């Protein structure tokens, strides 16, 4: 099910904070966003707001002030 959620309401688990993505990977996703005006992948969260997939695009969203 698709739903909208504010970026600042997404919860990041320790799984992602222990091993953050490489800067080059985040940069690649940022360039894609700037060029296409959409994220490279969907940001996937549980109904409770826990991030499941799309960490790089989540970081891009935060960098672009989408909170």
Buried (B, 14 or more C-beta within 10 A) or exposed (E): EEEEEEBEEBEBEEEBEEEEBEEEEBEBBBEBBEEEEEBBEEBEBEEEEBBEEBBBBBBBBEEEEEE
